[in-house]
Amino acid sequence: MEKYAASDLAKYVIQKHKDAEIGITNLRLQKLLYYVQGYFLKKFDSPAFEEGIYRWAYGPVVVDVYYEYCSNGADDLPPPTNGEFENIEQLVLPEHARLLSKVLDATYSIPVGALVNRTHGESPWAEAQDRGLIAIDSIKKFFDQNNPLQII
């Protein structure tokens, strides 16, 4: 299956938030990447991206993506600049775009604090060591057995 760079999926998610006129912070982005990874594992039996997800104090984090945007602090992230993608829709395959849309549609109205609390209550984050890697098998098992956003 096609795998993406987590940073490209981050840009996709940020652009989709801009298109929907909804702000997105780095904290929110991190939770959404976790849900994207979980639902890709559930639906396609394959990860969306290879980068690991780690257990940090405020929930799951893709470290490289976090550091790419950490200079924004708690402010909304800027959309990708013109030229980063000729057409953001061409970044992902249509069947993947449909799943991404479901994840985003389900989370647009959830406050970021509620997303943090949700991820803290889910076994992949809860069972990982502090600042340690959340095992991909743990994410897959959780999402195979659960549908936390009620989208599939």
N, C-alpha and C positions, 0 to 999 in steps of 0.2 A: 504494500500500500504506500501511496505517496506520503512522505513525512515532510513536515515543514520545519523551518527554523522558528523557535519560540519567538524570536524578535520580529519575524515577519507576521506571525499570528497576532502579536501584540499590536503592531501597526494596523492590522486589519480591524481588530477590536476597537482601537482608538478611533479609527476613521468611521466605523459604524456608529459609534457613540456621537461623533460630530454630526453625521448625517441625520441622526435622530434628535439632534439638539439637546443631548444629555451629556453633562460633564463626566469625566472619568479621571480618577486619581490613580497614582501608582498602587496604592493599597487595594483599590477595587480591581484594577487590572490583574493583580496577582491572584486574587480569588477566582476571577473569570478564567484565567489560564488553567488553574487547577480543575475547574468544572469542565472546561473544554477537553482537557486530557482524560478525565474520567469518562465523559460521554463518548469520546472517540474509542476508548477501550471497550466500552459497553456495546456500542453499535457496530464498530468496524473490527473489533478484536485486535486492534493495533493502536499504538500511541500516535497522537497528533504530532508530537515533537520528541526529540531524543534527550533534550536537556532535562536534568533532574529537577525535582521539586523538593524543597527543604522545609522543615518544621521551624518556623520562626515564631516569635511571640504573638504576632497578629495574624497568624495563619500560614497557609502554604505560600511559598515564594520560589519563583524561578530566578535564581541569583543574578545571572547575567542581565536579564530583562530589568530586574529591580535596579541594578546599578546604572543601566542605560537611562533610567528616568528619575533617579533619586534626587537629582539637582532641582527637581520641581517641588520637592517637599510634599506638602499636603494640597498643593494647587492642582487644578485640572491640567491634564497633559495636552500638549499641542498636537494637532493632527499631523500626520506625515506630510513632509514638504512635497510640493509639486515635483514630479520627476522621480520620487522614490519608487512609485509604481505608476506605470502608464495608466492602468485601470485596476483599481483595488479588487474588482470582481475577478480579474484574471489570476489573482494570487492563489485562489483555492479552487478545487474541483467543485462542480455544481452540487454533488451530493454532500460534500463537506460544508459548503456554504449553507445548505439547508439546515444542517445540524448546528452550525455556529449561530444561525439566526434564531433557532429555538432556544439555545442557551442564553443569548443576549436578550431576547424578548422576555424570557422568564426572570431575568435579573435586573432589568432596567429600573423597576420600581422598588427593589429591595435596597434599603439603606445599607451603606457599607458596613456599619457596625453590626447589622444583622447578618451580613455575609461572613464577617469574622466569627461571630458566635456560632453560625451554622458549621463552618469548617472546624471549629474547635470541638463541636459535638460529634464529628464524624470520625470513625475509627482510624483512617489513614493518618490524620494529624495527631490524634490523641495517643496513638500507639508508637509513634516515632520518637526518637531521642531528640532532646532540645538541640536545635541547630543542625540536626542530622538529616540525612536523605530520607524522604518518604518513599518506601519501596514501591516500585511500579506494580508489583504483584498485589500489594495491599490496596492500592487505588483501584486496580481492576476488580479485585474480589468485592470491595465495597460497592462499586457501581454496578457490578453484575447482580448483586443482591438487593440493591436499593435504587431509587429514582428520586434523588433529593430535590430536584427542581420540578418533578412531575411533568417531564416533557416527552418521555418515550413510553 
